[in-house]
Amino acid sequence: MVYFNCDYMAGAHPEVLGALCETNLQKSVGYGFDSFTADARKAILDACGLEVGEVFFLQGGTQTNKIVIDRLLSRNDGVLCSDTAHINVHEAGAIEADGHKVITLPGLDGKLEARDVLQYMEDFYADDTNGHMVRPAMVYISHPTEFGTLYTRSELESLAEVCRKYRMPLYVDGARLAYGLCAEGTDVTLHDIARLADVFYIGGTKCGALFGEAVVTRHIDMLPRFMSLVKLHGGLLAKGRLLGVQFLSLFTDDLYMRIGRHADRLAMKLKDGLIEKGYRQYIDSPTNQQFFILSNEMIDRLSECLGFELWGPRGEQASVVRFVTDWSTTEEDVATLIALL
């Protein structure tokens, strides 16, 4: 079998695993108060171009979204996002379970548009009954989106401007951030994300780590008593240095970006191969997630020797499928897929 199901089927990138093995017998204090984690924080702030900021390490994406959103919102506040956002579709009501309504707006290719956020906010405050309604008090986006699409710098600037106008934090889910930063043609850098997002996270689980996400904010007071809230949610890792070691490795010798460039390059090769064979894209993604429409007959045949995912319900004659590349994807994997098609 050759697998394109997702970008976390393999373990850790060899350089990350090597760092874990090399430090395995070194003893350190717990809960992220160790020297590895301190060095990882500094490396991340330096990469973000931030002289002042905070970095917190958590274990997974849903856990990160749940805890960050819970910290940023008051109990009777809601979060604005695209209708296809991960927190709305694929997080099992984790945000609502903490008492925060997920307020959706129609997305364009998975992206939330600043003009729609502005219109929603204007309408909300123009309604004399808004005291009986859930207040939209932050904006959530992901970069890349659930469809692998990307925001431009100007789109992010427009969203940040609306958020500043209404004093709402802009939060960016970066579960696949490496693949967005390394996509051909993007004008968004890590410095841009750090400058425009009030809080964001750098994904490790889907970008070469065994597990782990790094929450970053340039506002040192925006996430008060965050460690305590992480503990409340059951997310505080006693062996916190395992997160620090991994992220220190990812941000040494440009590994994080090397992983992103590798996966994106092979995804473009995969995309070009499918298009040359006449297969139709469902959406044009410049990142490591590729979406195509295949006949159900072809899907059934491919499933015998390839791993991939249906994207949504199966259609009557054809369905949308997703192919995903990562650090462990090889040239041979992509060649096998194209040859089978």
DOMAR-830902 format. One record per residue (C-alpha): residue in one letter; residue number from 0; chain; x, y, z. Coordinates in steps of 0.001 Angstrom, whole numbers. Layout:
<sites>
<site rest="a" nr="NUM" kette="A" xx="X" yy="Y" zz="Z"/>
...
</sites>
This chain:
<sites>
<site rest="m" nr="0" kette="A" xx="0" yy="0" zz="0"/>
<site rest="v" nr="1" kette="A" xx="1017" yy="3566" zz="-703"/>
<site rest="y" nr="2" kette="A" xx="-607" yy="6078" zz="1615"/>
<site rest="f" nr="3" kette="A" xx="-1893" yy="9586" zz="887"/>
<site rest="n" nr="4" kette="A" xx="-4583" yy="9628" zz="3604"/>
<site rest="c" nr="5" kette="A" xx="-3187" yy="12448" zz="5728"/>
<site rest="d" nr="6" kette="A" xx="54" yy="14106" zz="6817"/>
<site rest="y" nr="7" kette="A" xx="452" yy="12335" zz="10161"/>
<site rest="m" nr="8" kette="A" xx="459" yy="8646" zz="9271"/>
<site rest="a" nr="9" kette="A" xx="4225" yy="8240" zz="9730"/>
<site rest="g" nr="10" kette="A" xx="5961" yy="8888" zz="13038"/>
<site rest="a" nr="11" kette="A" xx="8447" yy="11741" zz="13363"/>
<site rest="h" nr="12" kette="A" xx="10889" yy="13170" zz="10860"/>
<site rest="p" nr="13" kette="A" xx="14240" yy="11402" zz="11419"/>
<site rest="e" nr="14" kette="A" xx="15889" yy="14624" zz="12634"/>
<site rest="v" nr="15" kette="A" xx="13147" yy="15129" zz="15221"/>
<site rest="l" nr="16" kette="A" xx="13278" yy="11502" zz="16308"/>
<site rest="g" nr="17" kette="A" xx="17050" yy="11709" zz="16479"/>
<site rest="a" nr="18" kette="A" xx="16846" yy="14681" zz="18824"/>
<site rest="l" nr="19" kette="A" xx="14413" yy="12795" zz="21057"/>
<site rest="c" nr="20" kette="A" xx="16705" yy="9775" zz="21164"/>
<site rest="e" nr="21" kette="A" xx="19823" yy="11852" zz="21843"/>
<site rest="t" nr="22" kette="A" xx="18176" yy="13571" zz="24810"/>
<site rest="n" nr="23" kette="A" xx="16244" yy="10565" zz="26066"/>
<site rest="l" nr="24" kette="A" xx="18428" yy="9834" zz="29090"/>
<site rest="q" nr="25" kette="A" xx="18919" yy="13451" zz="30075"/>
<site rest="k" nr="26" kette="A" xx="16802" yy="14343" zz="33072"/>
<site rest="s" nr="27" kette="A" xx="15001" yy="17641" zz="33335"/>
<site rest="v" nr="28" kette="A" xx="12284" yy="19348" zz="35320"/>
<site rest="g" nr="29" kette="A" xx="8693" yy="18853" zz="34187"/>
<site rest="y" nr="30" kette="A" xx="5821" yy="20817" zz="32680"/>
<site rest="g" nr="31" kette="A" xx="7939" yy="22734" zz="30173"/>
<site rest="f" nr="32" kette="A" xx="10268" yy="24461" zz="32636"/>
<site rest="d" nr="33" kette="A" xx="13310" yy="22745" zz="31114"/>
<site rest="s" nr="34" kette="A" xx="16123" yy="24218" zz="29047"/>
<site rest="f" nr="35" kette="A" xx="15036" yy="22500" zz="25804"/>
<site rest="t" nr="36" kette="A" xx="11643" yy="24197" zz="25958"/>
<site rest="a" nr="37" kette="A" xx="13218" yy="27555" zz="26807"/>
<site rest="d" nr="38" kette="A" xx="15514" yy="27247" zz="23784"/>
<site rest="a" nr="39" kette="A" xx="12573" yy="26207" zz="21583"/>
<site rest="r" nr="40" kette="A" xx="10608" yy="29271" zz="22675"/>
<site rest="k" nr="41" kette="A" xx="13496" yy="31542" zz="21782"/>
<site rest="a" nr="42" kette="A" xx="14020" yy="29839" zz="18423"/>
<site rest="i" nr="43" kette="A" xx="10342" yy="30269" zz="17536"/>
<site rest="l" nr="44" kette="A" xx="10191" yy="33928" zz="18586"/>
<site rest="d" nr="45" kette="A" xx="13334" yy="34603" zz="16563"/>
<site rest="a" nr="46" kette="A" xx="11840" yy="32854" zz="13514"/>
<site rest="c" nr="47" kette="A" xx="8685" yy="34960" zz="13921"/>
<site rest="g" nr="48" kette="A" xx="10675" yy="38180" zz="14164"/>
<site rest="l" nr="49" kette="A" xx="9271" yy="38880" zz="17622"/>
<site rest="e" nr="50" kette="A" xx="11439" yy="40519" zz="20253"/>
<site rest="v" nr="51" kette="A" xx="8593" yy="40232" zz="22766"/>
<site rest="g" nr="52" kette="A" xx="6016" yy="37468" zz="22883"/>
<site rest="e" nr="53" kette="A" xx="4879" yy="34248" zz="24477"/>
<site rest="v" nr="54" kette="A" xx="5061" yy="30649" zz="23259"/>
<site rest="f" nr="55" kette="A" xx="3119" yy="27764" zz="24791"/>
<site rest="f" nr="56" kette="A" xx="3301" yy="24113" zz="23763"/>
<site rest="l" nr="57" kette="A" xx="329" yy="21775" zz="23545"/>
<site rest="q" nr="58" kette="A" xx="-168" yy="18272" zz="22221"/>
<site rest="g" nr="59" kette="A" xx="-2776" yy="18403" zz="19434"/>
<site rest="g" nr="60" kette="A" xx="-4793" yy="20702" zz="17199"/>
<site rest="t" nr="61" kette="A" xx="-8274" yy="20297" zz="18646"/>
<site rest="q" nr="62" kette="A" xx="-6888" yy="20603" zz="22158"/>
<site rest="t" nr="63" kette="A" xx="-5085" yy="23798" zz="21120"/>
<site rest="n" nr="64" kette="A" xx="-8132" yy="25361" zz="19473"/>
<site rest="k" nr="65" kette="A" xx="-10345" yy="24450" zz="22409"/>
<site rest="i" nr="66" kette="A" xx="-8035" yy="25913" zz="25060"/>
<site rest="v" nr="67" kette="A" xx="-6997" yy="29058" zz="23173"/>
<site rest="i" nr="68" kette="A" xx="-10582" yy="29938" zz="22263"/>
<site rest="d" nr="69" kette="A" xx="-11729" yy="29285" zz="25813"/>
<site rest="r" nr="70" kette="A" xx="-9061" yy="31692" zz="27094"/>
<site rest="l" nr="71" kette="A" xx="-9789" yy="34434" zz="24559"/>
<site rest="l" nr="72" kette="A" xx="-13565" yy="34450" zz="25050"/>
<site rest="s" nr="73" kette="A" xx="-15821" yy="35264" zz="27935"/>
<site rest="r" nr="74" kette="A" xx="-18362" yy="32595" zz="28773"/>
<site rest="n" nr="75" kette="A" xx="-21203" yy="34175" zz="26773"/>
<site rest="d" nr="76" kette="A" xx="-19092" yy="35026" zz="23691"/>
<site rest="g" nr="77" kette="A" xx="-18861" yy="33281" zz="20327"/>
<site rest="v" nr="78" kette="A" xx="-16235" yy="32850" zz="17630"/>
<site rest="l" nr="79" kette="A" xx="-16679" yy="33810" zz="13968"/>
<site rest="c" nr="80" kette="A" xx="-15364" yy="31439" zz="11309"/>
<site rest="s" nr="81" kette="A" xx="-15962" yy="30048" zz="7829"/>
<site rest="d" nr="82" kette="A" xx="-18698" yy="27450" zz="7479"/>
<site rest="t" nr="83" kette="A" xx="-16055" yy="24903" zz="6473"/>
<site rest="a" nr="84" kette="A" xx="-13705" yy="25734" zz="9365"/>
<site rest="h" nr="85" kette="A" xx="-12197" yy="22870" zz="11313"/>
<site rest="i" nr="86" kette="A" xx="-13734" yy="24064" zz="14596"/>
<site rest="n" nr="87" kette="A" xx="-17172" yy="23961" zz="12970"/>
<site rest="v" nr="88" kette="A" xx="-16968" yy="20696" zz="11053"/>
<site rest="h" nr="89" kette="A" xx="-14357" yy="18330" zz="12454"/>
<site rest="e" nr="90" kette="A" xx="-13893" yy="19018" zz="16147"/>
<site rest="a" nr="91" kette="A" xx="-16925" yy="17195" zz="17541"/>
<site rest="g" nr="92" kette="A" xx="-18402" yy="20279" zz="19228"/>
<site rest="a" nr="93" kette="A" xx="-15272" yy="20854" zz="21352"/>
<site rest="i" nr="94" kette="A" xx="-15698" yy="24629" zz="21233"/>
<site rest="e" nr="95" kette="A" xx="-19416" yy="24549" zz="22037"/>
<site rest="a" nr="96" kette="A" xx="-18732" yy="22139" zz="24901"/>
<site rest="d" nr="97" kette="A" xx="-16989" yy="25010" zz="26683"/>
<site rest="g" nr="98" kette="A" xx="-20011" yy="27252" zz="26185"/>
<site rest="h" nr="99" kette="A" xx="-18800" yy="29208" zz="23151"/>
<site rest="k" nr="100" kette="A" xx="-21015" yy="29311" zz="20100"/>
<site rest="v" nr="101" kette="A" xx="-19327" yy="28802" zz="16733"/>
<site rest="i" nr="102" kette="A" xx="-20828" yy="31460" zz="14452"/>
<site rest="t" nr="103" kette="A" xx="-20373" yy="30591" zz="10790"/>
<site rest="l" nr="104" kette="A" xx="-20224" yy="32744" zz="7691"/>
<site rest="p" nr="105" kette="A" xx="-20145" yy="31460" zz="4094"/>
<site rest="g" nr="106" kette="A" xx="-16556" yy="30877" zz="3038"/>
<site rest="l" nr="107" kette="A" xx="-14963" yy="31367" zz="-375"/>
<site rest="d" nr="108" kette="A" xx="-12779" yy="28354" zz="-1202"/>
<site rest="g" nr="109" kette="A" xx="-12576" yy="27770" zz="2544"/>
<site rest="k" nr="110" kette="A" xx="-11557" yy="31346" zz="3313"/>
<site rest="l" nr="111" kette="A" xx="-13320" yy="33897" zz="5491"/>
<site rest="e" nr="112" kette="A" xx="-13668" yy="37292" zz="3805"/>
<site rest="a" nr="113" kette="A" xx="-13118" yy="40527" zz="5695"/>
<site rest="r" nr="114" kette="A" xx="-16157" yy="42183" zz="4099"/>
<site rest="d" nr="115" kette="A" xx="-18424" yy="39410" zz="5412"/>
<site rest="v" nr="116" kette="A" xx="-17013" yy="39757" zz="8916"/>
<site rest="l" nr="117" kette="A" xx="-17463" yy="43528" zz="8752"/>
<site rest="q" nr="118" kette="A" xx="-21071" yy="43189" zz="7566"/>
<site rest="y" nr="119" kette="A" xx="-21877" yy="40697" zz="10312"/>
<site rest="m" nr="120" kette="A" xx="-20434" yy="42973" zz="12986"/>
<site rest="e" nr="121" kette="A" xx="-22253" yy="46026" zz="11664"/>
<site rest="d" nr="122" kette="A" xx="-25542" yy="44124" zz="11608"/>
<site rest="f" nr="123" kette="A" xx="-24962" yy="42726" zz="15092"/>
<site rest="y" nr="124" kette="A" xx="-24407" yy="46110" zz="16713"/>
<site rest="a" nr="125" kette="A" xx="-27214" yy="47705" zz="14678"/>
<site rest="d" nr="126" kette="A" xx="-29658" yy="45228" zz="16214"/>
<site rest="d" nr="127" kette="A" xx="-31186" yy="46695" zz="19375"/>
<site rest="t" nr="128" kette="A" xx="-31746" yy="43173" zz="20700"/>
<site rest="n" nr="129" kette="A" xx="-28076" yy="42151" zz="20560"/>
<site rest="g" nr="130" kette="A" xx="-28040" yy="41945" zz="24346"/>
<site rest="h" nr="131" kette="A" xx="-30064" yy="38759" zz="23946"/>
<site rest="m" nr="132" kette="A" xx="-27614" yy="37326" zz="21399"/>
<site rest="v" nr="133" kette="A" xx="-24217" yy="35642" zz="21527"/>
<site rest="r" nr="134" kette="A" xx="-21603" yy="38330" zz="21004"/>
<site rest="p" nr="135" kette="A" xx="-19060" yy="37604" zz="18246"/>
<site rest="a" nr="136" kette="A" xx="-15825" yy="38332" zz="20106"/>
<site rest="m" nr="137" kette="A" xx="-13032" yy="36750" zz="18049"/>
<site rest="v" nr="138" kette="A" xx="-12286" yy="35550" zz="14517"/>
<site rest="y" nr="139" kette="A" xx="-10880" yy="32107" zz="13682"/>
<site rest="i" nr="140" kette="A" xx="-9213" yy="31212" zz="10389"/>
<site rest="s" nr="141" kette="A" xx="-6775" yy="28515" zz="9348"/>
<site rest="h" nr="142" kette="A" xx="-3804" yy="28931" zz="7033"/>
<site rest="p" nr="143" kette="A" xx="-3894" yy="26802" zz="4937"/>
<site rest="t" nr="144" kette="A" xx="-7661" yy="26311" zz="4989"/>
<site rest="e" nr="145" kette="A" xx="-9451" yy="22969" zz="5107"/>
<site rest="f" nr="146" kette="A" xx="-9245" yy="22963" zz="1292"/>
<site rest="g" nr="147" kette="A" xx="-5520" yy="23669" zz="1211"/>
<site rest="t" nr="148" kette="A" xx="-6114" yy="27201" zz="-39"/>
<site rest="l" nr="149" kette="A" xx="-4194" yy="30219" zz="1209"/>
<site rest="y" nr="150" kette="A" xx="-4866" yy="33758" zz="2300"/>
<site rest="t" nr="151" kette="A" xx="-2901" yy="36540" zz="671"/>
<site rest="r" nr="152" kette="A" xx="-1122" yy="39125" zz="2766"/>
<site rest="s" nr="153" kette="A" xx="-3699" yy="41750" zz="1811"/>
<site rest="e" nr="154" kette="A" xx="-6560" yy="39434" zz="2825"/>
<site rest="l" nr="155" kette="A" xx="-4958" yy="38874" zz="6214"/>
<site rest="e" nr="156" kette="A" xx="-4380" yy="42608" zz="6615"/>
<site rest="s" nr="157" kette="A" xx="-8042" yy="43303" zz="5836"/>
<site rest="l" nr="158" kette="A" xx="-9218" yy="40735" zz="8379"/>
<site rest="a" nr="159" kette="A" xx="-6839" yy="42141" zz="10993"/>
<site rest="e" nr="160" kette="A" xx="-8170" yy="45640" zz="10340"/>
<site rest="v" nr="161" kette="A" xx="-11779" yy="44560" zz="10939"/>
<site rest="c" nr="162" kette="A" xx="-10720" yy="42736" zz="14091"/>
<site rest="r" nr="163" kette="A" xx="-8937" yy="45828" zz="15407"/>
<site rest="k" nr="164" kette="A" xx="-11981" yy="47960" zz="14679"/>
<site rest="y" nr="165" kette="A" xx="-14150" yy="45756" zz="16889"/>
<site rest="r" nr="166" kette="A" xx="-11393" yy="44842" zz="19364"/>
<site rest="m" nr="167" kette="A" xx="-11610" yy="41165" zz="18513"/>
<site rest="p" nr="168" kette="A" xx="-8576" yy="38869" zz="18524"/>
<site rest="l" nr="169" kette="A" xx="-7646" yy="37317" zz="15186"/>
<site rest="y" nr="170" kette="A" xx="-6655" yy="33694" zz="15784"/>
<site rest="v" nr="171" kette="A" xx="-4917" yy="31634" zz="13096"/>
<site rest="d" nr="172" kette="A" xx="-4951" yy="27821" zz="13205"/>
<site rest="g" nr="173" kette="A" xx="-1608" yy="26789" zz="11718"/>
<site rest="a" nr="174" kette="A" xx="-1930" yy="23023" zz="11891"/>
<site rest="r" nr="175" kette="A" xx="-405" yy="22850" zz="8380"/>
<site rest="l" nr="176" kette="A" xx="1413" yy="26172" zz="8503"/>
<site rest="a" nr="177" kette="A" xx="4654" yy="24802" zz="7012"/>
<site rest="y" nr="178" kette="A" xx="2859" yy="23874" zz="3794"/>
<site rest="g" nr="179" kette="A" xx="1251" yy="27300" zz="3546"/>
<site rest="l" nr="180" kette="A" xx="4486" yy="29205" zz="4116"/>
<site rest="c" nr="181" kette="A" xx="6323" yy="27125" zz="1508"/>
<site rest="a" nr="182" kette="A" xx="3680" yy="27122" zz="-1229"/>
<site rest="e" nr="183" kette="A" xx="4783" yy="28499" zz="-4575"/>
<site rest="g" nr="184" kette="A" xx="3476" yy="32013" zz="-5185"/>
<site rest="t" nr="185" kette="A" xx="2444" yy="32842" zz="-1620"/>
<site rest="d" nr="186" kette="A" xx="3294" yy="36315" zz="-348"/>
<site rest="v" nr="187" kette="A" xx="2659" yy="35435" zz="3314"/>
<site rest="t" nr="188" kette="A" xx="5647" yy="34827" zz="5581"/>
<site rest="l" nr="189" kette="A" xx="5916" yy="33678" zz="9174"/>
<site rest="h" nr="190" kette="A" xx="6710" yy="37285" zz="10079"/>
<site rest="d" nr="191" kette="A" xx="3407" yy="38345" zz="8477"/>
<site rest="i" nr="192" kette="A" xx="1458" yy="35778" zz="10475"/>
<site rest="a" nr="193" kette="A" xx="3161" yy="36884" zz="13700"/>
<site rest="r" nr="194" kette="A" xx="2498" yy="40541" zz="12884"/>
<site rest="l" nr="195" kette="A" xx="-1157" yy="40243" zz="11886"/>
<site rest="a" nr="196" kette="A" xx="-2528" yy="37436" zz="14058"/>
<site rest="d" nr="197" kette="A" xx="-3087" yy="38203" zz="17720"/>
<site rest="v" nr="198" kette="A" xx="-2637" yy="34514" zz="18505"/>
<site rest="f" nr="199" kette="A" xx="-1662" yy="31670" zz="16175"/>
<site rest="y" nr="200" kette="A" xx="-188" yy="28240" zz="16407"/>
<site rest="i" nr="201" kette="A" xx="2579" yy="26498" zz="14533"/>
<site rest="g" nr="202" kette="A" xx="1536" yy="22950" zz="13788"/>
<site rest="g" nr="203" kette="A" xx="3954" yy="20145" zz="14572"/>
<site rest="t" nr="204" kette="A" xx="1737" yy="17045" zz="14466"/>
<site rest="k" nr="205" kette="A" xx="1064" yy="17428" zz="10725"/>
<site rest="c" nr="206" kette="A" xx="4494" yy="18873" zz="9949"/>
<site rest="g" nr="207" kette="A" xx="7099" yy="16371" zz="11080"/>
<site rest="a" nr="208" kette="A" xx="6692" yy="16033" zz="14850"/>
<site rest="l" nr="209" kette="A" xx="5441" yy="12972" zz="16698"/>
<site rest="f" nr="210" kette="A" xx="2900" yy="15341" zz="18232"/>
<site rest="g" nr="211" kette="A" xx="2693" yy="18926" zz="19380"/>
<site rest="e" nr="212" kette="A" xx="1619" yy="22465" zz="18509"/>
<site rest="a" nr="213" kette="A" xx="3248" yy="25769" zz="19480"/>
<site rest="v" nr="214" kette="A" xx="894" yy="28626" zz="20420"/>
<site rest="v" nr="215" kette="A" xx="2423" yy="32041" zz="19733"/>
<site rest="t" nr="216" kette="A" xx="1282" yy="35556" zz="20613"/>
<site rest="r" nr="217" kette="A" xx="3002" yy="38910" zz="20424"/>
<site rest="h" nr="218" kette="A" xx="737" yy="40145" zz="23237"/>
<site rest="i" nr="219" kette="A" xx="2269" yy="38915" zz="26483"/>
<site rest="d" nr="220" kette="A" xx="-924" yy="39628" zz="28439"/>
<site rest="m" nr="221" kette="A" xx="-3440" yy="38146" zz="25978"/>
<site rest="l" nr="222" kette="A" xx="-3358" yy="34605" zz="27424"/>
<site rest="p" nr="223" kette="A" xx="-3255" yy="35158" zz="31195"/>
<site rest="r" nr="224" kette="A" xx="-2740" yy="32119" zz="33451"/>
<site rest="f" nr="225" kette="A" xx="-2650" yy="30001" zz="30328"/>
<site rest="m" nr="226" kette="A" xx="-771" yy="27107" zz="31908"/>
<site rest="s" nr="227" kette="A" xx="-3459" yy="26849" zz="34568"/>
<site rest="l" nr="228" kette="A" xx="-6172" yy="26670" zz="31914"/>
<site rest="v" nr="229" kette="A" xx="-4204" yy="24016" zz="30034"/>
<site rest="k" nr="230" kette="A" xx="-4118" yy="22019" zz="33272"/>
<site rest="l" nr="231" kette="A" xx="-7856" yy="22543" zz="33765"/>
<site rest="h" nr="232" kette="A" xx="-8467" yy="21049" zz="30321"/>
<site rest="g" nr="233" kette="A" xx="-6213" yy="18077" zz="31064"/>
<site rest="g" nr="234" kette="A" xx="-3654" yy="19146" zz="28515"/>
<site rest="l" nr="235" kette="A" xx="-564" yy="19852" zz="30627"/>
<site rest="l" nr="236" kette="A" xx="2161" yy="17366" zz="29721"/>
<site rest="a" nr="237" kette="A" xx="4315" yy="16355" zz="32687"/>
<site rest="k" nr="238" kette="A" xx="7193" yy="15452" zz="30359"/>
<site rest="g" nr="239" kette="A" xx="6914" yy="18851" zz="28712"/>
<site rest="r" nr="240" kette="A" xx="10454" yy="18687" zz="27415"/>
<site rest="l" nr="241" kette="A" xx="9252" yy="16193" zz="24777"/>
<site rest="l" nr="242" kette="A" xx="7487" yy="19117" zz="23112"/>
<site rest="g" nr="243" kette="A" xx="10432" yy="21446" zz="23584"/>
<site rest="v" nr="244" kette="A" xx="12933" yy="19010" zz="22081"/>
<site rest="q" nr="245" kette="A" xx="10758" yy="18447" zz="19013"/>
<site rest="f" nr="246" kette="A" xx="10155" yy="22106" zz="18278"/>
<site rest="l" nr="247" kette="A" xx="13773" yy="23011" zz="18902"/>
<site rest="s" nr="248" kette="A" xx="14643" yy="20418" zz="16261"/>
<site rest="l" nr="249" kette="A" xx="11984" yy="21712" zz="13839"/>
<site rest="f" nr="250" kette="A" xx="13395" yy="25223" zz="14153"/>
<site rest="t" nr="251" kette="A" xx="17026" yy="24197" zz="13762"/>
<site rest="d" nr="252" kette="A" xx="18700" yy="24205" zz="10333"/>
<site rest="d" nr="253" kette="A" xx="15469" yy="25309" zz="8640"/>
<site rest="l" nr="254" kette="A" xx="13887" yy="21864" zz="9137"/>
<site rest="y" nr="255" kette="A" xx="10310" yy="23154" zz="9435"/>
<site rest="m" nr="256" kette="A" xx="10522" yy="24901" zz="6074"/>
<site rest="r" nr="257" kette="A" xx="12398" yy="22006" zz="4471"/>
<site rest="i" nr="258" kette="A" xx="9513" yy="19733" zz="5435"/>
<site rest="g" nr="259" kette="A" xx="7020" yy="22180" zz="3941"/>
<site rest="r" nr="260" kette="A" xx="8926" yy="22580" zz="686"/>
<site rest="h" nr="261" kette="A" xx="9334" yy="18821" zz="247"/>
<site rest="a" nr="262" kette="A" xx="5634" yy="18047" zz="726"/>
<site rest="d" nr="263" kette="A" xx="4465" yy="20947" zz="-1452"/>
<site rest="r" nr="264" kette="A" xx="6824" yy="20024" zz="-4291"/>
<site rest="l" nr="265" kette="A" xx="5550" yy="16453" zz="-4390"/>
<site rest="a" nr="266" kette="A" xx="1943" yy="17626" zz="-4101"/>
<site rest="m" nr="267" kette="A" xx="2432" yy="19810" zz="-7195"/>
<site rest="k" nr="268" kette="A" xx="3956" yy="16862" zz="-9028"/>
<site rest="l" nr="269" kette="A" xx="956" yy="14751" zz="-8015"/>
<site rest="k" nr="270" kette="A" xx="-1456" yy="17475" zz="-9115"/>
<site rest="d" nr="271" kette="A" xx="230" yy="17952" zz="-12494"/>
<site rest="g" nr="272" kette="A" xx="202" yy="14206" zz="-13102"/>
<site rest="l" nr="273" kette="A" xx="-3521" yy="13908" zz="-12419"/>
<site rest="i" nr="274" kette="A" xx="-4378" yy="16921" zz="-14553"/>
<site rest="e" nr="275" kette="A" xx="-2278" yy="15568" zz="-17448"/>
<site rest="k" nr="276" kette="A" xx="-4297" yy="12346" zz="-17274"/>
<site rest="g" nr="277" kette="A" xx="-7534" yy="14318" zz="-17555"/>
<site rest="y" nr="278" kette="A" xx="-8757" yy="14207" zz="-13971"/>
<site rest="r" nr="279" kette="A" xx="-10699" yy="17225" zz="-12735"/>
<site rest="q" nr="280" kette="A" xx="-9738" yy="19217" zz="-9678"/>
<site rest="y" nr="281" kette="A" xx="-12380" yy="19860" zz="-7053"/>
<site rest="i" nr="282" kette="A" xx="-10486" yy="22913" zz="-5879"/>
<site rest="d" nr="283" kette="A" xx="-7115" yy="24337" zz="-6870"/>
<site rest="s" nr="284" kette="A" xx="-4847" yy="23958" zz="-3852"/>
<site rest="p" nr="285" kette="A" xx="-1208" yy="25142" zz="-3875"/>
<site rest="t" nr="286" kette="A" xx="-348" yy="23126" zz="-766"/>
<site rest="n" nr="287" kette="A" xx="60" yy="19509" zz="317"/>
<site rest="q" nr="288" kette="A" xx="-3654" yy="18664" zz="181"/>
<site rest="q" nr="289" kette="A" xx="-4974" yy="17897" zz="-3302"/>
<site rest="f" nr="290" kette="A" xx="-8665" yy="17399" zz="-4083"/>
<site rest="f" nr="291" kette="A" xx="-9872" yy="15648" zz="-7224"/>
<site rest="i" nr="292" kette="A" xx="-13125" yy="14202" zz="-8564"/>
<site rest="l" nr="293" kette="A" xx="-12887" yy="10514" zz="-9442"/>
<site rest="s" nr="294" kette="A" xx="-15474" yy="8013" zz="-10612"/>
<site rest="n" nr="295" kette="A" xx="-16669" yy="5659" zz="-7906"/>
<site rest="e" nr="296" kette="A" xx="-15418" yy="2746" zz="-10001"/>
<site rest="m" nr="297" kette="A" xx="-11917" yy="4244" zz="-10040"/>
<site rest="i" nr="298" kette="A" xx="-12095" yy="4951" zz="-6303"/>
<site rest="d" nr="299" kette="A" xx="-12973" yy="1336" zz="-5548"/>
<site rest="r" nr="300" kette="A" xx="-10127" yy="26" zz="-7735"/>
<site rest="l" nr="301" kette="A" xx="-7543" yy="2426" zz="-6288"/>
<site rest="s" nr="302" kette="A" xx="-8582" yy="1627" zz="-2723"/>
<site rest="e" nr="303" kette="A" xx="-7160" yy="-1879" zz="-3141"/>
<site rest="c" nr="304" kette="A" xx="-3594" yy="-545" zz="-3299"/>
<site rest="l" nr="305" kette="A" xx="-3716" yy="3145" zz="-2331"/>
<site rest="g" nr="306" kette="A" xx="-4664" yy="4933" zz="860"/>
<site rest="f" nr="307" kette="A" xx="-6598" yy="8208" zz="438"/>
<site rest="e" nr="308" kette="A" xx="-9776" yy="9783" zz="1766"/>
<site rest="l" nr="309" kette="A" xx="-13228" yy="10531" zz="451"/>
<site rest="w" nr="310" kette="A" xx="-13944" yy="14201" zz="1055"/>
<site rest="g" nr="311" kette="A" xx="-17568" yy="14291" zz="2077"/>
<site rest="p" nr="312" kette="A" xx="-20301" yy="11812" zz="1195"/>
<site rest="r" nr="313" kette="A" xx="-19925" yy="9418" zz="-1700"/>
<site rest="g" nr="314" kette="A" xx="-21703" yy="10613" zz="-4840"/>
<site rest="e" nr="315" kette="A" xx="-23937" yy="8577" zz="-7092"/>
<site rest="q" nr="316" kette="A" xx="-21336" yy="8164" zz="-9850"/>
<site rest="a" nr="317" kette="A" xx="-18311" yy="10201" zz="-8790"/>
<site rest="s" nr="318" kette="A" xx="-16905" yy="11534" zz="-5536"/>
<site rest="v" nr="319" kette="A" xx="-14362" yy="14026" zz="-4233"/>
<site rest="v" nr="320" kette="A" xx="-11174" yy="12480" zz="-2884"/>
<site rest="r" nr="321" kette="A" xx="-8194" yy="13976" zz="-1084"/>
<site rest="f" nr="322" kette="A" xx="-4539" yy="13064" zz="-1538"/>
<site rest="v" nr="323" kette="A" xx="-2091" yy="14400" zz="1075"/>
<site rest="t" nr="324" kette="A" xx="1709" yy="14531" zz="995"/>
<site rest="d" nr="325" kette="A" xx="4127" yy="15069" zz="3889"/>
<site rest="w" nr="326" kette="A" xx="7792" yy="14712" zz="4864"/>
<site rest="s" nr="327" kette="A" xx="7671" yy="10940" zz="4393"/>
<site rest="t" nr="328" kette="A" xx="6172" yy="11009" zz="885"/>
<site rest="t" nr="329" kette="A" xx="8635" yy="9890" zz="-1786"/>
<site rest="e" nr="330" kette="A" xx="9033" yy="10439" zz="-5517"/>
<site rest="e" nr="331" kette="A" xx="8226" yy="6746" zz="-5918"/>
<site rest="d" nr="332" kette="A" xx="4952" yy="7148" zz="-4015"/>
<site rest="v" nr="333" kette="A" xx="3782" yy="9864" zz="-6379"/>
<site rest="a" nr="334" kette="A" xx="4951" yy="7917" zz="-9451"/>
<site rest="t" nr="335" kette="A" xx="3007" yy="4873" zz="-8223"/>
<site rest="l" nr="336" kette="A" xx="-190" yy="6882" zz="-7839"/>
<site rest="i" nr="337" kette="A" xx="96" yy="8439" zz="-11274"/>
<site rest="a" nr="338" kette="A" xx="907" yy="5084" zz="-12891"/>
<site rest="l" nr="339" kette="A" xx="-2099" yy="3424" zz="-11256"/>
<site rest="l" nr="340" kette="A" xx="-4378" yy="6134" zz="-12592"/>
</sites>
